[in-house]
């Protein structure tokens, strides 16, 4: 019997792997997952991120990520990278150190930015070190 390794924040081919997960499987991950479409509307938001950020799924789902949900990410480090990747039809898989500041005390995190040309979803993954 073959067992699959659990999906970790640094796993390869992450965008494709996340797209294949059910909402329950996304909720089982030990890092935050925010999935959004080409218009930046949040369509996926896992339990880990909801609890860590203190934002309910009802407050996040269906709203623009960079202007309503997380305007602290509406800058050249995060939002602009997604725009550039789309404009150039290039994949995006970048991990950056970041400080979240909206509605909370500043918290150091690692963000993983994921996008693939032609794919429906883009992702911001949030890893909060213990």
C-alpha positions, -999 to 999 in steps of 0.1 A, spaced: 0 0 0 13 34 -9 7 64 13 8 99 1 30 125 19 9 152 34 8 184 15 32 209 30 37 246 24 68 240 2 55 211 -18 63 211 -55 36 216 -82 15 232 -55 -10 251 -77 -21 220 -95 -23 200 -63 -44 226 -45 -68 228 -74 -75 190 -70 -84 192 -33 -119 193 -19 -129 220 5 -126 194 34 -90 186 22 -81 223 21 -94 226 56 -71 198 68 -39 217 58 -17 233 84 -12 266 66 -35 292 52 -49 289 17 -66 318 -1 -77 309 -37 -90 336 -60 -100 340 -96 -87 363 -124 -108 391 -110 -92 385 -76 -125 374 -61 -118 349 -32 -133 315 -40 -114 293 -16 -105 300 20 -95 273 44 -103 269 81 -67 274 91 -65 308 76 -100 318 88 -90 310 124 -55 325 122 -66 357 105 -98 361 126 -119 366 94 -149 344 88 -154 327 54 -186 348 51 -165 380 54 -140 368 28 -156 346 2 -169 364 -29 -149 396 -22 -119 410 -40 -87 399 -22 -65 429 -27 -90 457 -21 -115 444 4 -101 413 22 -64 420 24 -55 455 12 -22 451 31 -12 428 2 -22 453 -25 14 463 -34 43 455 -57 54 426 -34 22 406 -37 -6 419 -60 17 433 -87 34 399 -90 1 383 -99 -6 410 -124 29 407 -140 26 369 -143 -7 372 -160 4 400 -184 34 379 -194 16 346 -194 42 332 -170 39 309 -141 43 324 -106 57 304 -77 74 328 -53 79 326 -15 85 359 4 89 369 40 60 393 48 44 411 77 6 410 79 -8 442 95 -45 445 87 -69 442 117 -42 426 138 -9 432 155 20 428 129 26 392 123 57 378 105 47 351 79 59 335 48 36 340 17 37 316 -12 23 332 -44 10 307 -70 -4 312 -105 -3 292 -137 -12 305 -171 -46 292 -182 -56 280 -147 -87 291 -131 -74 297 -96 -45 316 -81 -33 312 -46 -18 330 -17 -6 305 9 2 318 44 27 301 67 28 313 103 59 300 121 53 287 156 
